């Protein structure tokens, strides 16, 4: 008997995922009926994305799990009709692209690359007396030290950066200083010269970067946010940039997306805006994660990346 899987991630993603999912299901030896419409009572699994029009999960009484295609689940965890297990996406290719983006911008800011790349005007400005730091002299703090944060931490440590990772629950990564819990947040931030934000968005993490926490960073620190826009109090960051407490910020995510054309970030000389491109789910690798979770659901094994509703991620 085929397993009925409803693709409720929107028409825009169907073209990319239809073939990839078919291949992944075949590789996992799963007999799947993949559909975009079905009798809710006959659906075994739902593939979902925040762009979906599906908002009421009540009729899906047979559904064993909702499999999210995005790493972030804040747009669905609060849905009171969602009683089925919810799994977030941890796509290995997305992790790789996040590591590349974070390392690239950390190095860009660390080396001051923009000065030369963006300022070529025919004037030779070599200053041999200007002190420059090497990686081991520039401490990096990563807020959010789960799979993505640890992957970025490993890559940065391989280049010599001292890395502190902070998360709500204890983690361990060889070579990194790992801190956990609200009581250690100030310690994690104190003296950091590069701050990377990879936290999930929850009521506890919104505005975690604010006037007080920014003041704990080393003067002239760099801020890199590929996590969630509302992690930052925008007014506080702009004030810290104007005061020089933060030398430069590279931001990939925002409270409102697309970022409005009149937003101060666009025109600020110390802000680099990228349009939410740090890491995206890749259909081929994400489809394999979906297939593996369905295989687990059918064999009674624990689901991968199961969301804790109380924590919100």
N, C-alpha and C positions, 0 to 999 in steps of 0.2 A: 504494500500500500504506500503510495507516494506521500512524502511529508510536504504539507502545504506551507509555503513561505510567502508572506505578503511583503512586497517591496513597497513600503510607504515612505520612501525617502524623496519623493518628488520626481516629476517627469524629467527635469533637467539632468538628473544623475542616472536615469534609467539607461540611456544609450551607453554610458561608460561602464556601468556595473553589470548589465545583463550578461554580456559575454564572459566577463571576468568571474562572476559568480557561477555561471554554468561550468566553466573550467574547474574552479575550485571544488564544486560539489562532485564533479566527476572524479577528481583526484582523491577526494575523501571517500569515494564509493558510497555516496549518499543518493538516494532516489528522491529527488526534489521536484515538486511542482511549484515553480517560481512564477508568481502572478502579481499584477498591479491592482486587481480587484478580486474580491472573494467574499463568500458568506462568512461573516466574522466568526460564527460558531465552528467553522471548519479550518480555521487558521492555526497552525502549530507554532509558528515563529513570525515575528515582525521585524523587518529591517527598517530602521528609522533614521531620519536626520532632522535637525531643528527646522529645516525648511518645509517639512511635511505639513499637509493639511489635516492630518489625523490628530484629533485632540481628545476624543472620547474612547478610552480603552475598555470600557465596561462590557461591550458586547463580545469581546474576545475571550470567552470563558475557557476555551481550550488552549489558548496560547501559553507556551512554556517559558518564553523569554522574549524581551524586546532588545534587539541588538542595534545599538547606536553606531552610526558611521563616523561620529565626531568624538574627539577625546573629551570635549566639554559636554556636560550633561545638565548644566544649570537651567536650561530652558525646559526641561522635562521633569526633573526630580520633584518639583512642586505640584505636578498634576495630580489632583486627588483621585482621578479615575484609574491611574496607573497602579495596579496592584501586582502585576506580573514582575518577575525578576528583570532588572535592567542591567545591561552590560555596556560599559563604555568601550570605545575603540582605542586599542594600543597597537598601532600599525608600525612594524619595524622600519619601513621605509620613511614614514613620517618622522620617526625618531631620528633617523639619519639626517633628514633635511633640517630638522630643528637644530641638531648639533652643528651642522655646517653654518647655519645662519648665525647662531649665537657665537661660535668661534670667530667667524668672519668679522662680525661687528665688534667683538671684544678686541680683536687684533687691530682693527681699523682705529678704534678710539685710543687704544694703548699706544700705538705707533704714531698717532697724529697724522694719519694718511691724508685726511681731507685738506690739510694745509697746503700740500703739494699738488694733489690731484685736482682740487677745485680752484687753486689760486695761481695758476700759471699766467704770468703777465710779463715775462721777459726779464724779471729782476732776480738776480742770484742772491738768495738769502741764507746761505749756509752759515751757521753759527756754531763753531767748534766748542765754544764755552757753554753752550746750552746743555744742562744735565738731562740725560734721558734714562728712563728706567728700563730694566729688563724684566721679563715676566715674573721671576721669582720675587721681585720687589713690589709687585702690584697685587694685593690681596683681592680676591673675588668672593662675593657672597651670593649664593643662589637661594632665593626663597622659593620653596617647593622642590623637595629633594626626593621625588618619586622616580619613576623610570626615566622620564625625560630629563629631570634635573640631574640625576646621577650620570646619565649618558653624557650630558654637557660637562659635568664636573670631571669625568674621566678624561675627556678630550682636552680640557683646559689644563688639567694637572700634567698631562703628557707634554704640554708646551712649557711647563715650569711655573704656572700660576698657582699660588697657594689658594686653596678652595675651602670655604666654609659653606656647608649645606644646612639649611634650616627647614624643618617640617613640623607639623603638629604632632606627629607620632615619631618615636625613635626610628632612625635608619642607621645603616652602617655602610661606609664605602672606604676601602683601604686607601690611606693617604690623605683623606679629607677630614676636616674637623666637622663632625656631625652634631648638630644641636637640635633639640626638639622641645616643643611646648612654649606657651606664651611667655613664661618667665625667662626664656633664653633668647627671645627675639632681639632685645636691645644688645645683647652680647654679640649676636650674629651680625648686626648692622654696624656696630661700633668700629670705626676706622676702615671700613670697606672702601676700596677705591673704585671697584666696579660692582654694581648691583644688578643682578639678573632676576627677573620676575617670571616664575613658572608655576605660581600657585593656582589652584582652582578658584573659581569665584563662589564664595559662600558669604553669608552675613558676617562671619568673623573676619574674612579677608578683605572685604570691600574697604577701600581707603586705607589699607595697611601702610601705604606710602603716603605720608602726610607731613605736615610741618614739623612735628616732633621727631618722627623717625628719620626724616631727611637730615635733620640736624645732627644725627648720630654718625652719619657717613663722614669719611675723610673730606676735608675741604677740597673742592674741585673734583669730586667723584663723577663717575660716568654711570648712567642708568640705562638699562636695556630691558624693554618690555615686549616679549613675544607671547605673554600669557593671556591676561584678560585686562581690558581697558579700565574697568572700575576698580582695579586694585590701587589705582593712583588717584589721589585728590589733585585734580588738574590745576586748580588755583595755587595750591601749595607748591607743586612742581614748577610752575611758571615763576613764582616768587623766588624759589631756590635757584633757578637758572639766572634770573636777573641779578641776584645777589652774589652769584659765583660759587655758592655752596655746591651746586651741581654744575659741572663744566659743560657737559653735553648729554643729551638724552636721545636715544634711538627707540622709536615707538612703532610697533607693528599692529597694535590693537587699541581700540578706543571705545568710549562709552556709546558713541553713536557712529555707526558705519553705514555707508561711506562717511569719512570725516568731512563735515561741512566746509565749504570753500572759505568761509570767513572765520574758521577756527584759528585762534592765535598760534597753534602749533605750526601751521603751514608757513607762517611768515617769521617765526622766531629763528634767529641766526644760530642758535645752539641746539636746535631740534631737527632731527632727521625723521621724516615720516615715511614708512613703507606700508603699502596697502594690504595688510593682513596676508602676507605671503611667506612668513617664516617657515611654516610647515603645513602641508595639506595631506589629507588621507589619499593614498594611492590605490586605485581600484584593484589592481592585481594582488597586492599584498594584503589589503584590507579584506578582500573576498576570502582569502585563506583563513583569516582570523574568524570571520563569520562562519565559515564551513566547520572549523574546529569546534566552535561553541555549539553548533547544532549537533555535531557528532557527540559531543559530551552530553548534551541534553538527552539524546536518544539512548545513551548507554548508562545514564545515571551518574556520570562523573560531575564534579563541581565545575560550574561555568568559570571561564577566564574573565578577569577584570569586572567582577560583579560590583555594582555600586552599592555603597552603604547609604541608605536614604537619610539616616540621621546626620551623617557627616556632610552629605550632599555631593559626594564624589566617590 
